Amino acid sequence: MAEGQTAAALVTGMLGAQMGPPTFQRMPRWLLIQMTKLGMALEGSSDGRDGPLPMKVLAPTLHYDSQLSSRWTASWKHSRPSKLMCFSSEGVRAQHI
């Protein structure tokens, strides 16, 4: 990511986390990078006015996801709540866990 190779960094993360269909694990890396570059080029504007923010804007912040996830997991182990808030189209409800 620091070298400006956003598509390559996204492919590395995707393969490492085994995201996407199993076929992606067997595809050549160069092809996945080219597909990612194409997808990023076809996304909307970088200000998010015509839809969600594009991956080229979000990609540099993805490392925060794993930091938040690991912190949340650590705190979850020590203070497990007795209720889980469930969000759906019908509204919010508490579910005992």
N, C-alpha and C positions, 0 to 999 in steps of 0.2 A: 504494500500500500504506500509506503514511504517513497518508493521508487516511481510512483505514478502509474503502476500497473494494476489498476483497480480490478479489471476483469480477471486477471490471473489470481489476485488475492481472493476474490469472491469464489473462484473455482476451487482454490486450495481449501477454503473454509467449508464449502459445500461437500467436497470429497472427504475431508477429515471428519465432519459431523455425520457423514453418510445421509445427507439430505437429497431429496429428489428421487426419481425412480431408480430401481436397481440397474437399469440400462446405463445410466450415467456413470456408474462405477466402472463399466467396461469400455466406455468410449475413450478415444485418445484425448489427452489433455488439451492439445492444440485445438481440437475441434470444439471442445467445451468452452475454451477461451474465446474463440471466434463467435460462437453462438451467444455468449454472454455480452461480448462487445456489440453485436448486432442488436440484441435486446435492449441494451442501454442506449444505443443510438436512436432506437425507435420510441423511446419513452418521451413523455411530455416535457414541458419546460421545467427549468430548475427551481422555479419559485413556488411550484405546487398550485398555481392558480387554476390550471385545467385538469386537476385531479390530484392524486397522492404525489408526494415527493418522489422523484426518480431515484433509482439505486445509486447513481453517481453522486448524489448528495448524501444519501443515507449510509453508504458503504463505510466512510471514514468513522462513523459512530458505532459500528457493530461491535467493536471490542468492549464497549460499555455493557452490552447485553450479557456477556459472560460474567463480567464483574458483578453486575446486579444479581444475576442468577445465583452465583456462588455465595454472595452475601445473604441473599434471601434464604437459600437452602440452609446455611449455617444458623441463621436466626430461627428458622422454622423448627429445627431439631431441638432448640432450647426452650422455645415458648410456643408450643403448638396450640392454635386457637381451637375453641370448642365448636365454632360455627364457621361455615364457609359461605361467603356471599356468592350467589349464583345470578348471573346476568343473562337475560334472555329477552326475546321480543315481547313477552308478557310482562316484563318488569323485573324487579330485583326481589329475591327471596333469600332468606337464611336457611341453610341446610346444616343440621347437626352432623358432626363427623366424629 
